[in-house]
Amino acid sequence: MSYPWESGGPTIPDWLVRRSEISAGAKLVYAFLAGNTCQPDYPEYYIASGLKTPQIAKAIGASERSVRNWIDELEAEKLLQVRVLGWGRPNLYVFLRHPWQN
């Protein structure tokens, strides 16, 4: 099994690439967030680097609305948990262990 932070840049994990339940956009957001991880502790690791939705959208060339939808999709599939820190502050993204990773 490979971990998202082991690659040289944002890479969509093989176990996620093969899932038809997740849109390509959600997979891209997952890879981008994983590539910007600042605390690689498995099975939970956080992105606390100050990334906000507009920054993510600009980085991947998508609209803010699309990014929010894709993050909601990842949350609905229990791949990601978003911890809202409050107005004007970036969220923390917690990567969850998922049965698809086996």
Secondary structure, 3 states (H helix, E strand, C coil): CCCHHHCCCCCCCHHHHCCCCCCHHHHHHHHHHHHCCCECCCCCCEECCCCCHHHHHHHHCCCHHHHHHHHHHHHHCCCEEEECCCCCCCCEEEECCCHHHC
